[in-house]
Amino acid sequence: MSVCCCGVECVVLIGVTRWLWKRCTYVGSNDSATWPLATPEEFEPVPRICRAILAVYEPNIRNPQFAPPGGYRLNPDWLIKRVTYVMTQGRAPPYIIYVDHINREIVLAIRGLNLIKETDYKLLLDNRLGMQMFDGGYVHHGLLKSAIWLLNQESDTLKKLWVDNGKCYKMIFAGHSLGSGVAALLTVVVVNHGNKLGGIPRSLVRCYAIAPARCMSLNLAVKYADVLHSVILQDDFLPRTPTPLEDIFKSIFCLPCLMLLICLRDTFIPEDRKLRDPRRLYAPGRMYHIVERKFCRCGRFPPEVRTAIPVEGRFEHIVLSCNATSDHGIVWIEREAEKALRRMGEGSTETVTSPPRVQRFERLKTIEKEHKDALERAVTLNVPHAVSMEKETSKQEEPGPQQEEDVHLSEDETTEESSDIQLKASRGRTNWDELVKKLFKKSDSRETHLNVVEDDQNHQVPVIHDV
């Protein structure tokens, strides 16, 4: 009997030792080990977008404190607006609006969490997770409210800038940390209602979420991967933390202990169970992973950038690293992104007359194929509410809320539309709160015939609707 007990203890000890070895030796580079390298053309905007976000932190843009020597600098004369905490009154983080006439971009950049500001914590704590569907998925409620408020304030300015510049400039929404979630959800709303910004097409809208917060369900993260881009530096903890954001920042002063507990918990949750959870939030869009450290190698190495639209294994494992918090800093991300881009340029310029290894048109086709494959993969894995490319295309071809002249409305919808027109005429601006309600209603109409959602193991998960 004692021999049997000793054998069981040995098996358990070996299993625990193996698990500890795998967890302690897991490094950030493992997440993207199989991803292809990014090209200089697609990664080129990232360093200057980081500079635009850093400008929100600068007290004086003419004398920047964080600008590296020789790096990209903003032209102070092209700064359209700077909005502070006093002006937002806690409804959104501070932001700037900047027009880059060299790169033909209109940039709205939003800063990250301020640890000494109560309003930022309130924004994170306002999270009715899973209470109501939004555009066929789930999002962080507080970040969505902040995005809607920001659109109500600045949509007229953005529309005027786009129209005045010949309707050919790109509309860039960017944010760091907390601001990345606001920027991502703001982009989703704009893509669905581009006509309210002068008819801007989806192809000219981009979002760069730097050190992104988990703000949307997996089906939305994959669906909008053509316009949402997440940039992550090595071991950054925030894109890997699946717990609600408010729990993270409630325990901000005991963050290592919290991450260890989350790591222990999520290690034992099967991957398919995570994928079937419709309310689990993820970092948005296509991922760009800046890798600069490797296992059993000391110091930083020349950074490389890997990119993909992952469905399973989407930064699910927290890295037990002393750099997990430092890699979250926007200053470090900007510097390493600049180094990585410079390294890409050096590797791609062999001679003046030699053609690039990856033609832009071919890379564009590859990106489109990756997006299509990711959508199909999500459907194959039974990700809740995932839609294939064919269904998404046919749905976009049907009349939507943004094509008001072609929509056949019911009596209730006609009444609602007329009230929207009266409200717009009286205030002289678009009411984004009413437009976003249509995205909620569109999601609810798809679910009216469902009372429960059954998973593959016949467990019933109640679908909770807003009261």
C-alpha positions as CSV (number, residue, x, y, z in Angstrom):
1,M,0.0,0.0,0.0
2,S,2.8,2.4,0.9
3,V,4.6,1.6,-2.4
4,C,1.4,2.5,-4.3
5,C,1.1,5.8,-2.4
6,C,4.7,6.6,-3.1
7,G,4.1,6.0,-6.8
8,V,1.1,8.3,-6.8
9,E,3.1,11.0,-5.0
10,C,6.0,10.7,-7.5
11,V,3.6,11.0,-10.4
12,V,2.0,14.1,-8.9
13,L,5.4,15.6,-8.1
14,I,6.7,15.0,-11.6
15,G,3.5,16.6,-13.0
16,V,3.8,19.7,-10.8
17,T,7.5,20.0,-11.6
18,R,6.8,19.7,-15.3
19,W,4.1,22.4,-15.1
20,L,6.3,24.7,-13.1
21,W,9.1,24.3,-15.6
22,K,6.8,25.1,-18.6
23,R,5.3,28.1,-16.8
24,C,8.6,29.5,-15.6
25,T,10.3,29.1,-18.9
26,Y,7.5,30.5,-20.9
27,V,8.6,33.7,-22.6
28,G,6.8,36.4,-24.5
29,S,8.4,35.4,-27.8
30,N,6.6,32.0,-27.6
31,D,3.2,33.7,-28.4
32,S,4.3,34.6,-31.9
33,A,6.9,32.0,-32.6
34,T,5.0,30.7,-35.7
35,W,3.9,34.1,-37.1
36,P,5.5,35.6,-40.2
37,L,7.6,38.8,-40.0
38,A,5.9,42.1,-40.7
39,T,7.0,44.1,-43.7
40,P,8.3,47.7,-43.5
41,E,5.4,49.1,-45.5
42,E,2.7,47.8,-43.1
43,F,4.6,48.6,-39.9
44,E,5.9,52.0,-41.0
45,P,3.1,54.1,-39.4
46,V,3.6,52.6,-35.9
47,P,6.6,54.7,-34.6
48,R,5.0,58.0,-35.7
49,I,1.6,57.0,-34.3
50,C,3.4,56.3,-31.0
51,R,4.9,59.8,-31.2
52,A,1.4,61.3,-31.7
53,I,0.3,59.5,-28.5
54,L,3.3,60.6,-26.6
55,A,2.4,64.2,-27.6
56,V,-0.7,63.9,-25.4
57,Y,1.6,63.4,-22.4
58,E,3.8,66.3,-23.4
59,P,3.2,69.6,-21.5
60,N,4.6,71.5,-24.4
61,I,4.7,70.0,-27.9
62,R,7.2,72.5,-29.1
63,N,9.7,71.3,-26.5
64,P,9.1,67.6,-26.2
65,Q,10.5,65.7,-23.2
66,F,10.2,62.2,-24.6
67,A,11.4,62.7,-28.2
68,P,14.4,60.5,-29.0
69,P,17.2,62.2,-30.9
70,G,16.7,61.8,-34.7
71,G,13.1,60.4,-34.2
72,Y,9.9,61.5,-35.8
73,R,8.7,64.9,-34.5
74,L,5.3,66.4,-34.8
75,N,4.9,69.8,-36.4
76,P,3.3,72.1,-33.7
77,D,1.6,74.1,-36.4
78,W,-0.5,71.1,-37.5
79,L,-1.9,70.5,-34.1
80,I,-5.6,71.2,-34.3
81,K,-6.8,70.6,-30.8
82,R,-5.5,69.5,-27.4
83,V,-8.1,68.4,-24.8
84,T,-7.2,68.0,-21.1
85,Y,-8.8,66.2,-18.1
86,V,-10.6,69.5,-17.2
87,M,-12.2,69.7,-20.6
88,T,-13.3,66.0,-20.8
89,Q,-14.7,66.2,-17.2
90,G,-13.8,62.5,-16.7
91,R,-15.8,61.2,-19.6
92,A,-12.7,60.3,-21.7
93,P,-8.9,60.4,-21.3
94,P,-7.1,63.5,-22.7
95,Y,-6.5,63.5,-26.4
96,I,-5.2,65.5,-29.4
97,I,-6.3,65.9,-33.0
98,Y,-3.4,66.3,-35.4
99,V,-3.2,66.6,-39.2
100,D,-0.1,65.1,-40.7
101,H,0.1,66.6,-44.2
102,I,3.2,64.7,-45.1
103,N,1.7,61.3,-44.6
104,R,-1.8,62.5,-45.4
105,E,-3.3,61.4,-42.1
106,I,-5.8,62.9,-39.6
107,V,-4.8,61.5,-36.2
108,L,-6.9,61.4,-33.0
109,A,-4.5,60.2,-30.3
110,I,-5.7,59.2,-26.8
111,R,-3.5,58.8,-23.7
112,G,-3.4,55.9,-21.4
113,L,-4.3,55.4,-17.7
114,N,-3.3,58.0,-15.2
115,L,-2.8,56.3,-11.9
116,I,-3.6,59.5,-9.9
117,K,-6.8,60.3,-11.7
118,E,-10.1,59.0,-10.1
119,T,-12.0,59.5,-13.4
120,D,-9.9,56.9,-15.2
121,Y,-10.7,54.3,-12.6
122,K,-14.4,55.1,-12.8
123,L,-14.2,54.6,-16.5
124,L,-12.7,51.2,-16.0
125,L,-15.2,50.2,-13.3
126,D,-18.2,51.0,-15.5
127,N,-18.2,47.6,-17.1
128,R,-21.6,45.8,-17.6
129,L,-19.8,42.8,-19.1
130,G,-22.1,40.7,-21.2
131,M,-25.3,42.6,-20.3
132,Q,-26.2,43.5,-23.9
133,M,-24.8,42.5,-27.3
134,F,-23.2,45.2,-29.4
135,D,-22.8,44.6,-33.2
136,G,-23.1,40.8,-32.7
137,G,-20.6,40.6,-29.8
138,Y,-19.7,42.1,-26.4
139,V,-17.6,45.1,-25.5
140,H,-16.4,46.9,-22.4
141,H,-19.3,49.2,-21.5
142,G,-17.3,52.1,-19.9
143,L,-14.9,52.3,-22.8
144,L,-17.8,52.3,-25.3
145,K,-19.5,55.1,-23.5
146,S,-16.2,57.1,-23.6
147,A,-15.9,56.5,-27.3
148,I,-19.5,57.7,-28.0
149,W,-18.9,60.8,-25.9
150,L,-15.7,61.5,-27.8
151,L,-17.5,61.1,-31.1
152,N,-20.3,63.5,-30.0
153,Q,-17.6,66.1,-29.2
154,E,-15.3,65.7,-32.2
155,S,-17.2,64.1,-35.2
156,D,-17.9,67.5,-36.7
157,T,-14.2,68.5,-36.4
158,L,-13.1,65.2,-37.9
159,K,-15.6,65.4,-40.7
160,K,-14.6,69.0,-41.6
161,L,-10.9,68.1,-41.6
162,W,-11.5,65.1,-43.9
163,V,-13.7,67.1,-46.3
164,D,-11.4,70.1,-46.4
165,N,-8.4,68.0,-47.2
166,G,-10.0,66.5,-50.4
167,K,-11.5,63.4,-48.8
168,C,-8.3,61.5,-49.4
169,Y,-6.6,61.6,-46.0
170,K,-6.6,58.5,-43.8
171,M,-8.5,58.7,-40.5
172,I,-6.3,57.3,-37.8
173,F,-7.6,56.6,-34.3
174,A,-4.8,55.7,-31.8
175,G,-4.5,55.1,-28.1
176,H,-2.3,53.6,-25.4
177,S,-3.4,51.3,-22.7
178,L,-6.8,52.7,-21.5
179,G,-6.9,54.9,-24.6
180,S,-6.4,52.0,-26.9
181,G,-9.8,50.5,-25.8
182,V,-11.5,53.8,-26.4
183,A,-9.9,54.2,-29.8
184,A,-10.7,50.6,-30.9
185,L,-14.4,50.9,-30.0
186,L,-14.6,54.4,-31.5
187,T,-13.3,52.9,-34.8
188,V,-15.9,50.1,-34.8
189,V,-18.7,52.8,-34.5
190,V,-17.1,54.9,-37.3
191,V,-16.7,52.0,-39.6
192,N,-20.5,51.2,-39.2
193,H,-21.5,54.9,-39.7
194,G,-18.9,56.3,-42.0
195,N,-21.5,58.4,-43.8
196,K,-21.7,60.6,-40.7
197,L,-18.1,61.6,-41.2
198,G,-18.6,62.7,-44.7
199,G,-18.9,59.3,-46.3
200,I,-15.4,58.1,-45.3
201,P,-14.8,54.5,-46.6
202,R,-13.7,51.7,-44.4
203,S,-10.4,51.5,-46.4
204,L,-9.3,54.9,-45.1
205,V,-10.1,54.2,-41.4
206,R,-7.4,52.7,-39.2
207,C,-6.9,52.1,-35.5
208,Y,-3.6,51.5,-33.8
209,A,-4.0,50.2,-30.2
210,I,-0.7,50.4,-28.5
211,A,-0.3,48.1,-25.5
212,P,-4.0,47.3,-25.9
213,A,-6.6,46.6,-23.3
214,R,-8.9,43.7,-23.8
215,C,-12.1,45.5,-24.8
216,M,-14.1,43.3,-27.2
217,S,-15.2,39.7,-27.7
218,L,-13.3,37.4,-30.0
219,N,-15.7,37.5,-32.9
220,L,-15.5,41.3,-33.1
221,A,-11.7,41.2,-32.6
222,V,-11.4,39.0,-35.7
223,K,-14.2,40.7,-37.7
224,Y,-12.5,44.1,-37.6
225,A,-8.9,42.9,-38.0
226,D,-8.6,44.8,-41.3
227,V,-9.0,48.2,-39.5
228,L,-7.8,47.4,-36.0
229,H,-4.1,46.9,-35.3
230,S,-2.7,46.0,-31.9
231,V,1.0,46.6,-31.1
232,I,2.5,44.7,-28.2
233,L,6.0,44.8,-26.9
234,Q,7.4,41.4,-25.8
235,D,6.0,40.5,-22.3
236,D,3.4,43.3,-21.8
237,F,0.9,42.1,-19.2
238,L,-2.3,43.9,-20.2
239,P,-3.1,42.2,-23.6
240,R,-2.5,38.9,-21.8
241,T,-4.7,39.5,-18.8
242,P,-8.2,38.0,-19.4
243,T,-9.6,39.2,-16.1
244,P,-11.9,42.2,-16.2
245,L,-9.9,45.4,-16.3
246,E,-11.4,46.8,-13.1
247,D,-9.9,43.8,-11.2
248,I,-6.5,44.6,-12.6
249,F,-6.5,48.2,-11.5
250,K,-8.1,47.6,-8.1
251,S,-5.0,45.5,-7.4
252,I,-2.5,47.7,-9.2
253,F,-0.2,47.8,-6.2
254,C,-0.1,44.1,-5.9
255,L,0.1,43.4,-9.6
256,P,2.7,40.5,-9.5
257,C,0.6,38.5,-7.0
258,L,-2.5,39.1,-9.1
259,M,-0.8,38.0,-12.3
260,L,0.5,34.9,-10.7
261,L,-3.0,33.9,-9.5
262,I,-4.5,34.6,-13.0
263,C,-1.7,32.5,-14.5
264,L,-2.4,29.6,-12.2
265,R,-6.2,29.8,-12.9
266,D,-6.0,30.1,-16.7
267,T,-3.4,27.4,-17.1
268,F,-6.0,24.8,-16.1
269,I,-8.9,26.2,-18.3
270,P,-9.1,24.3,-21.6
271,E,-8.6,26.3,-24.8
272,D,-11.9,25.3,-26.3
273,R,-13.8,26.4,-23.2
274,K,-12.2,29.9,-23.5
275,L,-13.2,30.1,-27.1
276,R,-16.8,29.2,-26.4
277,D,-17.2,32.0,-23.8
278,P,-19.0,34.8,-25.7
279,R,-18.3,37.4,-23.0
280,R,-14.6,36.8,-22.7
281,L,-12.8,40.0,-23.9
282,Y,-9.7,40.1,-26.1
283,A,-7.2,42.6,-27.5
284,P,-8.6,43.9,-30.8
285,G,-7.7,43.2,-34.4
286,R,-4.5,42.2,-36.1
287,M,-1.5,41.7,-33.7
288,Y,2.0,43.1,-34.2
289,H,4.3,41.6,-31.7
290,I,7.7,43.3,-31.1
291,V,10.1,40.6,-29.9
292,E,13.5,41.6,-28.4
293,R,14.3,38.9,-25.8
294,K,14.6,35.2,-26.1
295,F,14.8,32.3,-23.7
296,C,18.1,31.8,-21.9
297,R,19.6,34.9,-23.5
298,C,20.6,37.9,-21.5
299,G,19.8,41.5,-22.5
300,R,17.8,42.9,-25.4
301,F,18.4,41.9,-29.0
302,P,17.7,43.8,-32.2
303,P,13.9,43.8,-32.2
304,E,11.8,42.0,-34.9
305,V,8.1,42.3,-35.5
306,R,5.8,39.4,-36.1
307,T,2.2,39.7,-37.2
308,A,-0.9,37.6,-37.5
309,I,-4.6,37.5,-36.9
310,P,-4.7,34.7,-34.3
311,V,-7.9,33.0,-33.2
312,E,-6.8,30.4,-30.7
313,G,-3.8,31.2,-28.5
314,R,-4.4,34.9,-28.8
315,F,-2.0,36.1,-26.1
316,E,-3.7,33.8,-23.5
317,H,-0.6,33.1,-21.3
318,I,0.7,35.7,-18.8
319,V,4.5,35.8,-18.8
320,L,6.1,35.6,-15.4
321,S,8.7,38.2,-16.2
322,C,10.2,41.2,-14.5
323,N,9.6,43.1,-17.8
324,A,5.8,42.5,-17.8
325,T,5.0,46.0,-16.6
326,S,8.0,47.9,-18.1
327,D,7.0,46.6,-21.6
328,H,3.7,48.4,-21.2
329,G,5.3,51.8,-21.3
330,I,4.6,53.9,-24.4
331,V,8.2,55.4,-24.3
332,W,9.8,51.9,-24.6
333,I,7.3,50.8,-27.2
334,E,8.1,53.9,-29.4
335,R,11.8,53.3,-29.1
336,E,11.7,49.6,-29.9
337,A,9.3,50.2,-32.8
338,E,11.6,52.7,-34.3
339,K,14.6,50.3,-33.9
340,A,12.6,47.5,-35.5
341,L,11.5,49.6,-38.4
342,R,15.0,50.8,-39.0
343,R,16.2,47.2,-39.0
344,M,13.6,46.2,-41.5
345,G,14.7,49.0,-43.8
346,E,18.3,48.0,-43.6
347,G,17.4,44.4,-44.4
348,S,15.2,45.2,-47.3
349,T,17.5,47.7,-49.1
350,E,20.1,45.6,-50.7
351,T,20.7,47.7,-53.8
352,V,19.0,50.7,-55.3
353,T,17.9,48.9,-58.4
354,S,16.7,45.7,-56.7
355,P,12.9,45.3,-56.4
356,P,11.5,44.7,-52.9
357,R,11.2,41.1,-51.8
358,V,7.5,41.5,-51.1
359,Q,5.6,43.7,-53.5
360,R,3.0,45.9,-51.9
361,F,0.1,44.5,-54.0
362,E,1.1,40.9,-53.2
363,R,1.3,41.8,-49.5
364,L,-2.1,43.4,-49.6
365,K,-3.6,40.2,-51.1
366,T,-1.8,38.2,-48.4
367,I,-3.3,40.5,-45.6
368,E,-6.8,40.1,-47.1
369,K,-6.4,36.3,-47.3
370,E,-5.2,36.2,-43.7
371,H,-8.3,38.1,-42.6
372,K,-10.6,35.7,-44.5
373,D,-8.8,32.7,-43.1
374,A,-9.1,34.0,-39.6
375,L,-12.9,34.6,-40.0
376,E,-13.3,31.0,-41.4
377,R,-11.1,29.6,-38.6
378,A,-13.3,31.4,-36.0
379,V,-16.4,29.7,-37.6
380,T,-14.7,26.3,-37.6
381,L,-13.8,26.6,-33.9
382,N,-17.4,27.5,-33.1
383,V,-16.5,30.9,-31.7
384,P,-19.9,32.4,-30.6
385,H,-21.4,34.7,-33.1
386,A,-18.5,34.4,-35.5
387,V,-19.4,35.1,-39.2
388,S,-17.6,33.9,-42.3
389,M,-16.4,36.4,-45.0
390,E,-19.1,35.4,-47.4
391,K,-21.9,36.2,-44.9
392,E,-20.2,39.4,-43.8
393,T,-19.9,40.6,-47.4
394,S,-23.6,39.8,-48.2
395,K,-24.6,41.5,-45.0
396,Q,-22.7,44.6,-46.0
397,E,-24.3,44.6,-49.4
398,E,-27.8,44.7,-47.8
399,P,-29.2,48.1,-46.9
400,G,-27.9,49.1,-43.4
401,P,-28.6,52.0,-41.0
402,Q,-25.9,54.1,-42.7
403,Q,-27.7,53.9,-46.1
404,E,-30.8,55.8,-45.1
405,E,-32.0,56.5,-48.6
406,D,-32.2,52.8,-49.4
407,V,-33.7,51.5,-46.2
408,H,-37.3,50.3,-46.0
409,L,-38.2,51.2,-42.5
410,S,-41.1,50.0,-40.4
411,E,-43.5,52.5,-38.7
412,D,-41.5,52.5,-35.5
413,E,-38.2,52.8,-37.3
414,T,-39.6,55.7,-39.4
415,T,-40.7,57.5,-36.3
416,E,-37.2,57.0,-34.7
417,E,-35.5,58.2,-37.9
418,S,-37.6,61.3,-38.1
419,S,-36.8,62.1,-34.4
420,D,-33.1,61.7,-35.3
421,I,-33.4,64.1,-38.1
422,Q,-35.2,66.7,-35.9
423,L,-32.6,66.2,-33.2
424,K,-29.8,66.7,-35.7
425,A,-31.4,69.8,-37.1
426,S,-32.0,71.3,-33.7
427,R,-28.5,70.8,-32.5
428,G,-26.7,71.0,-35.8
429,R,-24.7,67.8,-35.1
430,T,-24.9,64.0,-35.3
431,N,-26.2,62.3,-32.2
432,W,-23.9,59.3,-31.9
433,D,-25.8,57.9,-28.9
434,E,-28.8,57.3,-31.1
435,L,-26.7,55.7,-33.9
436,V,-25.0,53.3,-31.5
437,K,-28.4,52.2,-30.2
438,K,-29.1,50.8,-33.6
439,L,-26.1,48.6,-33.3
440,F,-27.5,47.3,-30.0
441,K,-30.9,46.8,-31.6
442,K,-29.4,45.0,-34.6
443,S,-27.6,42.6,-32.2
444,D,-30.8,42.1,-30.1
445,S,-32.9,41.3,-33.2
446,R,-30.6,38.4,-34.1
447,E,-31.0,36.9,-30.6
448,T,-34.8,37.3,-30.1
449,H,-35.4,33.7,-31.0
450,L,-32.8,32.4,-28.5
451,N,-33.3,32.0,-24.8
452,V,-30.2,30.0,-24.1
453,V,-27.0,29.2,-25.9
454,E,-25.9,25.6,-25.6
455,D,-22.2,24.6,-25.8
456,D,-20.8,21.4,-27.2
457,Q,-21.1,19.8,-23.7
458,N,-24.8,20.7,-23.5
459,H,-24.3,23.2,-20.7
460,Q,-26.8,26.0,-20.9
461,V,-25.6,29.5,-20.7
462,P,-28.3,32.2,-20.2
463,V,-28.3,35.1,-22.6
464,I,-28.8,38.2,-20.5
465,H,-30.5,41.1,-22.1
466,D,-30.6,44.7,-20.9
467,V,-33.6,45.7,-18.9
